[in-house]
Amino acid sequence: MKTLIIHGQNHQGSTCHIARELAEKIGGEVTEFFLPRDFGSFCLGCMMCFKESEAKCPHYESLAPITRALNAADVIILASPVYVYHVTGAMKAFLDHYGYRWMVHCPEPSMFRKQAVCVATAAGAGVKSTIKDMADSLFFWGIAKQYSLGFAVAAINWDSVSEKKKHRIAAKTTAVAERIKRRHGRVHVGLKTKAFFMLMRFLQKHGWNEHDVRYWKAQGWDGKARPWKQA
């Protein structure tokens, strides 16, 4: 199994520790990227990914290693500490670059067969809204199954987290890792994702963006083909 961790900051604190703990329990090959160290550009709003091709994005080449890792991974872990009730700016800038992959545009077929986890920590509040920032993209990418691990650690670093909280975190990472391993190779897309896909299929059949329409036709999704059924 291949696990990819995208860290929303360079600092290796509580969020990083929990993401790595989860990946270790899942087992297999682990790849990590840190933002903004490994990618820190802001979307320029040029719309080239929507109108022509993601390859026309000014940041396509610098983002390519992460894109390849996303495509190859069985499990994607998005990890961000809470910054003013939301993900870090680096994580937001990263996710902005994949707007073209949302189901309303040109979703990547392999996403419909993957599992993903959102990891977030805060000294206090804001975990729920931070997880939602990441979970929104995962859903609209078409991720088949996603999980959330959010913790108010009441500390500013991992060493300061109480042993009681560490035990609770360990129990939850173990539980999620076991679920991921059980579903590996036979993860099923949920009804909500299928329903949204079919709504987007209806829109694409009637056409509103020529680039998207051509993409859906090439995938065969305007007919009987579905991304979650492809090998």
N, C-alpha and C positions, 0 to 999 in steps of 0.2 A: 504494500500500500504506500502511496506517495502523499505526503502531507506538506502543504505550503502554508507558512505563516507570514502574513503581512503585518508588520508592527507599525503602529501609527506614530511612533516617535523613535528617536535614536537612543534615548535613555532606557536602560535595562532595569526597570523597577518591578513593581508588583504585577502589572499587566503582562509584561514580558515573561515573568516567572510562571504565571498561571498558564499562559499559552504554551510555553515549552513543556510544562508538566503534563498538559493534556496531550501534546504531540508525542511525548515519550511513552505515555500509556497506550496510545493508539498503535505505536510501533511502526516499523518500516522506515522508509527514506524520508528525511525531513529537509526542506529547503526554507530559508528565511530571507526576507528583505526588510530593511529598516527605512522608514520614511522620516525625514527627507534625504537621508544619506544616499539611498539607492535610487530615489526618484523624487524630485522636489519641484517640478515645474507646475505652474498654474495653467489651466485650460484658457486659451486665448479667445474662445468663442467664435472661431473662424468658420465653424459649421462644415468643414471639409469632410469630416468623418460621416456626417449625415447625408451630405449632397453627393459625394463621390466615392471615397474610400477611407477607411481608418489609416491606410498607408500614407495618405496625404496630410495627416496630422503633423504639425511641426515637431512634435515630441515622439513621433512613432519609433524611431530608432532607439532612443534612450529608454523608452518604456518596453521595448520588445522583449528583453530578458524576463520581465515580470509576466508579460502576456503569455509567453511560451510556458512559463511555470504554472500559470493559472490553467492553461489548456491541458497540461500533463497531470495535474494533481487529481487525486481521488477525493481528498479532503482539503478544504480551504479554511484557514483560521484567520479572521480579521480581528486584530487586537488593538484597542485604543483606550488610553486612560480618558477620564472625563475632563474636558476643557470647557469651562463655562457652560455646562449642561449638554455638551455635544462632543463629537469626535474632534481630534486634533485637526488643525488646518491642513497638515500634511496628508492625513487620511482623506479628508474631504477633497482636496485637490487631486489626489490619486483616483478616487471614485468618479470624479467629474469626467475623467478621461475615458470612462467606459460607458458613457451615456448612449453611445451608438449600439451597445450590446443589449440594451433593454429590449424587452419583447415587442415594444411598439416599433422598433426599428429592425436591427439585424442581430438577433440573439445567436450566440455560439452554441451549436447543437450539443456539445459535450457537457455543458453546464446542467442539462436536464438529467444527467446521470451521476451527479456529484453530491456530496454532503458538505456542509459548511457550518462553522461555529463563529458566533460573535462573542468576543471576550472584552469586558470593560470593567475597570475598577475606579473607585472614587474614594477620597478621604471622607466624603459625606454623601451628598445627594447627586442625582443626575445620571445614574447608571441606565435607567430605563430609556431615556431620550437618546443617550449615546448609542445604545445597542440598536435602537430603531434606525438611526442614521445609517448604520452598516447593513442592517437586515433589509431595509428597503431595496438597496442595490442587489442583494443576494436574491430576493424574490423576483425582481424584475429581470435579472439575468436568467432566471429559470431554474435556479438551484433546486434539486429534487427534495432535499431534506435539510433543514437547518435547525441549529440548537443555539441557546443563549446561556452564557455564563457571566453574570454580573454580580459584583461584590462591592459593598461599602466597607472598605477595609479599616477605616478609622486610623489611617497611618499614611505617612508620606514616603515610606520605602518598605521593602519586603521584610527587612530585619525588625521593623517596628510593629509588624502585624502580630496580633496575639496568637498564642498557640491554639486556642479554642477556634479562632477563625481559620487558621491554617488547616486544622483537622476538617472543618466543614468544607473548605475549598477542595481539599484532597478527596473527600467523599464524592463531591459533585463532579470533579474532573474524572474520577474513576467511573462513575455511572455513565457519563456522556461518552467516554472512550469505549466502554463496553457496548453501548448502543450502536456506535459508529461501526465497530468491528462486526457486530452481528448483521448489520445491514449491508456491509461491503459486498459489492457485486450483485446485489438484488434490491437496491434502493428504488422506490417507486415514487413517481411524481404525484403530488396531492391534487385533489379535486379543484382547489382554488387556483393552482397554477394552470391546470388544464383548461379551466373555464376562462381564465384571462387570456391564455394562448388562443383559444377559439374566437374570443372577441377580437383580438388583434388580427387573426386570420380573416375575419369578416372585413375589417377595415382595409387590409392589404388587398383583398380581392376587388375592392372597389377603388383602390388606388388613391394615394394622396402624396406620396413621395416616390418618384420613379426609381431611385436607387434601392429603396426598401422593397418595392414591388418586384424588381428583378431578382433580388436576393431570395425572397420567399419562393418565387417560381423556380429558381435554380435548386433550392432545397427540396422542392416537391411538396411544400407545406400547403400550397393552394389546392392540392389534391388530397390523396390519402396518407401521404407520408407524415410522420410525427417525429420530433427530435428525440423523444424518450424511447422510441422504438428502434432507432438507428444503432448499428453495431459500432 
